[in-house]
Amino acid sequence: MTTLLDSAQNSLVFVLGPTGVGKTTLRAKIEKDLALGLAEQLRNDYERLPVVSVEAVAPESGNFSWREHFKRLLEAMR
């Protein structure tokens, strides 16, 4: 969590690793901690999103589709 707290505003933090090492568990924990830390602000600002999380889908064709990725991101943010 220190990496997130000490990072510059509007930073991106990537978590990479092989299957089964706990990336999804870590993501869920961080999302929960961020939401709890922003609980007071979220009560007053219903449009604020404490976190938006979208997994990158591996391409079947060998070319990553940024278009599809951003569509999933916008859908996640509603």
Secondary structure, DSSP 8 states (H G I E B T S, - for coil): -HHHHHS-TT--------TTSSHHHHHHHHHHHHHHHTHHHHHH-TT--S---------SSSS--HHHHHHHHHHHH-
